[in-house]
Amino acid sequence: MAAIDNPDIHIHVNTKGSTGGFTGSALRGMSAGSRATEQEKAWLAKSVVSGKRSWSSITFYDGEEALPKSKEQEPGAPPPR
């Protein structure tokens, strides 16, 4: 958890194969019985929402291709789809 809440550590997230992308995985990660990767995405989302890191400190990938960043990737903004 220390890395997730540390904005000085850039995080890389692969969304390939995630039903509902990052958002769907993060929502499932907040429920009992979720997978470890879904829980990790939920922790990331909570870290951004709580202001501990910004979306711009996370690079999202679809397989090997980085997804483009947008202006909306700031604290409290929804994650890229």
Chimera marker file (.cmm) of the C-alpha trace (Angstrom):
<marker_set name="trace">
<marker id="1" x="0.000" y="0.000" z="0.000" r="1" g="1" b="0" radius="0.5"/>
<marker id="2" x="2.890" y="2.375" z="0.609" r="1" g="1" b="0" radius="0.5"/>
<marker id="3" x="3.665" y="2.603" z="-3.123" r="1" g="1" b="0" radius="0.5"/>
<marker id="4" x="0.016" y="3.170" z="-4.006" r="1" g="1" b="0" radius="0.5"/>
<marker id="5" x="-0.221" y="6.191" z="-1.695" r="1" g="1" b="0" radius="0.5"/>
<marker id="6" x="3.196" y="7.596" z="-2.676" r="1" g="1" b="0" radius="0.5"/>
<marker id="7" x="2.768" y="10.161" z="-5.485" r="1" g="1" b="0" radius="0.5"/>
<marker id="8" x="6.523" y="10.089" z="-6.175" r="1" g="1" b="0" radius="0.5"/>
<marker id="9" x="6.232" y="6.508" z="-7.457" r="1" g="1" b="0" radius="0.5"/>
<marker id="10" x="4.801" y="6.382" z="-10.978" r="1" g="1" b="0" radius="0.5"/>
<marker id="11" x="2.388" y="3.453" z="-11.338" r="1" g="1" b="0" radius="0.5"/>
<marker id="12" x="1.712" y="1.498" z="-14.540" r="1" g="1" b="0" radius="0.5"/>
<marker id="13" x="-1.645" y="-0.259" z="-14.936" r="1" g="1" b="0" radius="0.5"/>
<marker id="14" x="-2.593" y="-2.721" z="-17.675" r="1" g="1" b="0" radius="0.5"/>
<marker id="15" x="-6.331" y="-2.687" z="-18.358" r="1" g="1" b="0" radius="0.5"/>
<marker id="16" x="-6.290" y="-5.297" z="-21.135" r="1" g="1" b="0" radius="0.5"/>
<marker id="17" x="-8.801" y="-8.034" z="-20.463" r="1" g="1" b="0" radius="0.5"/>
<marker id="18" x="-10.489" y="-6.126" z="-17.654" r="1" g="1" b="0" radius="0.5"/>
<marker id="19" x="-14.247" y="-6.266" z="-18.045" r="1" g="1" b="0" radius="0.5"/>
<marker id="20" x="-15.402" y="-2.670" z="-17.748" r="1" g="1" b="0" radius="0.5"/>
<marker id="21" x="-11.812" y="-1.369" z="-17.952" r="1" g="1" b="0" radius="0.5"/>
<marker id="22" x="-10.175" y="0.241" z="-14.940" r="1" g="1" b="0" radius="0.5"/>
<marker id="23" x="-13.444" y="1.545" z="-13.507" r="1" g="1" b="0" radius="0.5"/>
<marker id="24" x="-15.197" y="-1.820" z="-13.646" r="1" g="1" b="0" radius="0.5"/>
<marker id="25" x="-12.211" y="-3.562" z="-12.068" r="1" g="1" b="0" radius="0.5"/>
<marker id="26" x="-11.897" y="-0.949" z="-9.314" r="1" g="1" b="0" radius="0.5"/>
<marker id="27" x="-15.598" y="-1.192" z="-8.479" r="1" g="1" b="0" radius="0.5"/>
<marker id="28" x="-15.406" y="-4.983" z="-8.282" r="1" g="1" b="0" radius="0.5"/>
<marker id="29" x="-12.265" y="-4.649" z="-6.145" r="1" g="1" b="0" radius="0.5"/>
<marker id="30" x="-14.308" y="-2.938" z="-3.446" r="1" g="1" b="0" radius="0.5"/>
<marker id="31" x="-16.456" y="-6.049" z="-3.008" r="1" g="1" b="0" radius="0.5"/>
<marker id="32" x="-15.824" y="-9.260" z="-1.086" r="1" g="1" b="0" radius="0.5"/>
<marker id="33" x="-14.556" y="-12.086" z="-3.244" r="1" g="1" b="0" radius="0.5"/>
<marker id="34" x="-12.790" y="-9.847" z="-5.759" r="1" g="1" b="0" radius="0.5"/>
<marker id="35" x="-9.495" y="-10.712" z="-7.416" r="1" g="1" b="0" radius="0.5"/>
<marker id="36" x="-6.182" y="-9.275" z="-6.204" r="1" g="1" b="0" radius="0.5"/>
<marker id="37" x="-5.730" y="-7.125" z="-9.333" r="1" g="1" b="0" radius="0.5"/>
<marker id="38" x="-9.237" y="-5.710" z="-8.881" r="1" g="1" b="0" radius="0.5"/>
<marker id="39" x="-8.434" y="-4.886" z="-5.256" r="1" g="1" b="0" radius="0.5"/>
<marker id="40" x="-5.229" y="-3.120" z="-6.329" r="1" g="1" b="0" radius="0.5"/>
<marker id="41" x="-7.177" y="-0.995" z="-8.814" r="1" g="1" b="0" radius="0.5"/>
<marker id="42" x="-9.669" y="-0.137" z="-6.067" r="1" g="1" b="0" radius="0.5"/>
<marker id="43" x="-6.784" y="0.946" z="-3.810" r="1" g="1" b="0" radius="0.5"/>
<marker id="44" x="-5.435" y="3.165" z="-6.610" r="1" g="1" b="0" radius="0.5"/>
<marker id="45" x="-8.828" y="4.782" z="-7.168" r="1" g="1" b="0" radius="0.5"/>
<marker id="46" x="-9.220" y="5.414" z="-3.426" r="1" g="1" b="0" radius="0.5"/>
<marker id="47" x="-5.741" y="6.946" z="-3.294" r="1" g="1" b="0" radius="0.5"/>
<marker id="48" x="-6.636" y="9.399" z="-6.071" r="1" g="1" b="0" radius="0.5"/>
<marker id="49" x="-10.051" y="10.254" z="-4.645" r="1" g="1" b="0" radius="0.5"/>
<marker id="50" x="-8.505" y="10.899" z="-1.216" r="1" g="1" b="0" radius="0.5"/>
<marker id="51" x="-5.959" y="13.274" z="-2.778" r="1" g="1" b="0" radius="0.5"/>
<marker id="52" x="-2.861" y="11.183" z="-2.060" r="1" g="1" b="0" radius="0.5"/>
<marker id="53" x="-1.928" y="10.925" z="-5.746" r="1" g="1" b="0" radius="0.5"/>
<marker id="54" x="-3.168" y="12.285" z="-9.095" r="1" g="1" b="0" radius="0.5"/>
<marker id="55" x="-4.364" y="10.351" z="-12.129" r="1" g="1" b="0" radius="0.5"/>
<marker id="56" x="-1.402" y="11.839" z="-14.013" r="1" g="1" b="0" radius="0.5"/>
<marker id="57" x="0.937" y="9.799" z="-11.764" r="1" g="1" b="0" radius="0.5"/>
<marker id="58" x="-0.511" y="6.623" z="-13.291" r="1" g="1" b="0" radius="0.5"/>
<marker id="59" x="0.063" y="5.382" z="-16.840" r="1" g="1" b="0" radius="0.5"/>
<marker id="60" x="-2.682" y="3.140" z="-18.189" r="1" g="1" b="0" radius="0.5"/>
<marker id="61" x="-2.045" y="0.523" z="-20.868" r="1" g="1" b="0" radius="0.5"/>
<marker id="62" x="-4.191" y="-1.635" z="-23.101" r="1" g="1" b="0" radius="0.5"/>
<marker id="63" x="-1.781" y="-4.479" z="-23.583" r="1" g="1" b="0" radius="0.5"/>
<marker id="64" x="1.563" y="-2.966" z="-24.564" r="1" g="1" b="0" radius="0.5"/>
<marker id="65" x="0.115" y="0.339" z="-25.810" r="1" g="1" b="0" radius="0.5"/>
<marker id="66" x="-0.060" y="3.275" z="-23.400" r="1" g="1" b="0" radius="0.5"/>
<marker id="67" x="-3.453" y="4.952" z="-23.379" r="1" g="1" b="0" radius="0.5"/>
<marker id="68" x="-3.393" y="8.705" z="-24.022" r="1" g="1" b="0" radius="0.5"/>
<marker id="69" x="-3.508" y="10.981" z="-20.990" r="1" g="1" b="0" radius="0.5"/>
<marker id="70" x="-6.128" y="13.680" z="-20.799" r="1" g="1" b="0" radius="0.5"/>
<marker id="71" x="-6.602" y="16.962" z="-18.937" r="1" g="1" b="0" radius="0.5"/>
<marker id="72" x="-9.231" y="15.243" z="-16.798" r="1" g="1" b="0" radius="0.5"/>
<marker id="73" x="-6.628" y="13.019" z="-15.145" r="1" g="1" b="0" radius="0.5"/>
<marker id="74" x="-6.471" y="15.047" z="-11.955" r="1" g="1" b="0" radius="0.5"/>
<marker id="75" x="-7.550" y="14.306" z="-8.388" r="1" g="1" b="0" radius="0.5"/>
<marker id="76" x="-11.230" y="13.479" z="-8.218" r="1" g="1" b="0" radius="0.5"/>
<marker id="77" x="-11.600" y="13.080" z="-11.976" r="1" g="1" b="0" radius="0.5"/>
<marker id="78" x="-12.858" y="9.756" z="-13.314" r="1" g="1" b="0" radius="0.5"/>
<marker id="79" x="-10.179" y="7.359" z="-14.576" r="1" g="1" b="0" radius="0.5"/>
<marker id="80" x="-9.657" y="6.860" z="-18.305" r="1" g="1" b="0" radius="0.5"/>
<marker id="81" x="-11.771" y="4.180" z="-19.935" r="1" g="1" b="0" radius="0.5"/>
<link id1="1" id2="2" r="1" g="1" b="0" radius="0.2"/>
<link id1="2" id2="3" r="1" g="1" b="0" radius="0.2"/>
<link id1="3" id2="4" r="1" g="1" b="0" radius="0.2"/>
<link id1="4" id2="5" r="1" g="1" b="0" radius="0.2"/>
<link id1="5" id2="6" r="1" g="1" b="0" radius="0.2"/>
<link id1="6" id2="7" r="1" g="1" b="0" radius="0.2"/>
<link id1="7" id2="8" r="1" g="1" b="0" radius="0.2"/>
<link id1="8" id2="9" r="1" g="1" b="0" radius="0.2"/>
<link id1="9" id2="10" r="1" g="1" b="0" radius="0.2"/>
<link id1="10" id2="11" r="1" g="1" b="0" radius="0.2"/>
<link id1="11" id2="12" r="1" g="1" b="0" radius="0.2"/>
<link id1="12" id2="13" r="1" g="1" b="0" radius="0.2"/>
<link id1="13" id2="14" r="1" g="1" b="0" radius="0.2"/>
<link id1="14" id2="15" r="1" g="1" b="0" radius="0.2"/>
<link id1="15" id2="16" r="1" g="1" b="0" radius="0.2"/>
<link id1="16" id2="17" r="1" g="1" b="0" radius="0.2"/>
<link id1="17" id2="18" r="1" g="1" b="0" radius="0.2"/>
<link id1="18" id2="19" r="1" g="1" b="0" radius="0.2"/>
<link id1="19" id2="20" r="1" g="1" b="0" radius="0.2"/>
<link id1="20" id2="21" r="1" g="1" b="0" radius="0.2"/>
<link id1="21" id2="22" r="1" g="1" b="0" radius="0.2"/>
<link id1="22" id2="23" r="1" g="1" b="0" radius="0.2"/>
<link id1="23" id2="24" r="1" g="1" b="0" radius="0.2"/>
<link id1="24" id2="25" r="1" g="1" b="0" radius="0.2"/>
<link id1="25" id2="26" r="1" g="1" b="0" radius="0.2"/>
<link id1="26" id2="27" r="1" g="1" b="0" radius="0.2"/>
<link id1="27" id2="28" r="1" g="1" b="0" radius="0.2"/>
<link id1="28" id2="29" r="1" g="1" b="0" radius="0.2"/>
<link id1="29" id2="30" r="1" g="1" b="0" radius="0.2"/>
<link id1="30" id2="31" r="1" g="1" b="0" radius="0.2"/>
<link id1="31" id2="32" r="1" g="1" b="0" radius="0.2"/>
<link id1="32" id2="33" r="1" g="1" b="0" radius="0.2"/>
<link id1="33" id2="34" r="1" g="1" b="0" radius="0.2"/>
<link id1="34" id2="35" r="1" g="1" b="0" radius="0.2"/>
<link id1="35" id2="36" r="1" g="1" b="0" radius="0.2"/>
<link id1="36" id2="37" r="1" g="1" b="0" radius="0.2"/>
<link id1="37" id2="38" r="1" g="1" b="0" radius="0.2"/>
<link id1="38" id2="39" r="1" g="1" b="0" radius="0.2"/>
<link id1="39" id2="40" r="1" g="1" b="0" radius="0.2"/>
<link id1="40" id2="41" r="1" g="1" b="0" radius="0.2"/>
<link id1="41" id2="42" r="1" g="1" b="0" radius="0.2"/>
<link id1="42" id2="43" r="1" g="1" b="0" radius="0.2"/>
<link id1="43" id2="44" r="1" g="1" b="0" radius="0.2"/>
<link id1="44" id2="45" r="1" g="1" b="0" radius="0.2"/>
<link id1="45" id2="46" r="1" g="1" b="0" radius="0.2"/>
<link id1="46" id2="47" r="1" g="1" b="0" radius="0.2"/>
<link id1="47" id2="48" r="1" g="1" b="0" radius="0.2"/>
<link id1="48" id2="49" r="1" g="1" b="0" radius="0.2"/>
<link id1="49" id2="50" r="1" g="1" b="0" radius="0.2"/>
<link id1="50" id2="51" r="1" g="1" b="0" radius="0.2"/>
<link id1="51" id2="52" r="1" g="1" b="0" radius="0.2"/>
<link id1="52" id2="53" r="1" g="1" b="0" radius="0.2"/>
<link id1="53" id2="54" r="1" g="1" b="0" radius="0.2"/>
<link id1="54" id2="55" r="1" g="1" b="0" radius="0.2"/>
<link id1="55" id2="56" r="1" g="1" b="0" radius="0.2"/>
<link id1="56" id2="57" r="1" g="1" b="0" radius="0.2"/>
<link id1="57" id2="58" r="1" g="1" b="0" radius="0.2"/>
<link id1="58" id2="59" r="1" g="1" b="0" radius="0.2"/>
<link id1="59" id2="60" r="1" g="1" b="0" radius="0.2"/>
<link id1="60" id2="61" r="1" g="1" b="0" radius="0.2"/>
<link id1="61" id2="62" r="1" g="1" b="0" radius="0.2"/>
<link id1="62" id2="63" r="1" g="1" b="0" radius="0.2"/>
<link id1="63" id2="64" r="1" g="1" b="0" radius="0.2"/>
<link id1="64" id2="65" r="1" g="1" b="0" radius="0.2"/>
<link id1="65" id2="66" r="1" g="1" b="0" radius="0.2"/>
<link id1="66" id2="67" r="1" g="1" b="0" radius="0.2"/>
<link id1="67" id2="68" r="1" g="1" b="0" radius="0.2"/>
<link id1="68" id2="69" r="1" g="1" b="0" radius="0.2"/>
<link id1="69" id2="70" r="1" g="1" b="0" radius="0.2"/>
<link id1="70" id2="71" r="1" g="1" b="0" radius="0.2"/>
<link id1="71" id2="72" r="1" g="1" b="0" radius="0.2"/>
<link id1="72" id2="73" r="1" g="1" b="0" radius="0.2"/>
<link id1="73" id2="74" r="1" g="1" b="0" radius="0.2"/>
<link id1="74" id2="75" r="1" g="1" b="0" radius="0.2"/>
<link id1="75" id2="76" r="1" g="1" b="0" radius="0.2"/>
<link id1="76" id2="77" r="1" g="1" b="0" radius="0.2"/>
<link id1="77" id2="78" r="1" g="1" b="0" radius="0.2"/>
<link id1="78" id2="79" r="1" g="1" b="0" radius="0.2"/>
<link id1="79" id2="80" r="1" g="1" b="0" radius="0.2"/>
<link id1="80" id2="81" r="1" g="1" b="0" radius="0.2"/>
</marker_set>
